[in-house]
């Protein structure tokens, strides 16, 4: 079974973080790199179980992106291609948290595959 989270792009992480915290009451936690984790219930952010994040706007992240937690980025990326989708970048390690890879589905929608580091 997979779990779905979200990622919101921002041109200014501080401004976007303040917006979602102040308007919706979301709790936020800045990571030691350009990324902010958010929990939409207002409770303190659980780094291992956040609802989503705010990231710098990139070539792939232009609008909201669904983050799909998968057991293996490599295995699911292969399935994406077999099903008519495309891989957009190489799998990347994200600190000590896990691995991510952006893909497009068969209709051109950008998704992020996420594989947590299992400890």
Secondary structure, 3 states (H helix, E strand, C coil): CCEEEEEEEECCHHHHHHHHHHHHCCEEEECCCCEEEEECCCCCCCHHHCCEEEEECCCCCCCCEEEEECCCHHHHHHHHHHCCCEECCCCEEECCCEEEEEEECCCCCEEEEEEECCC
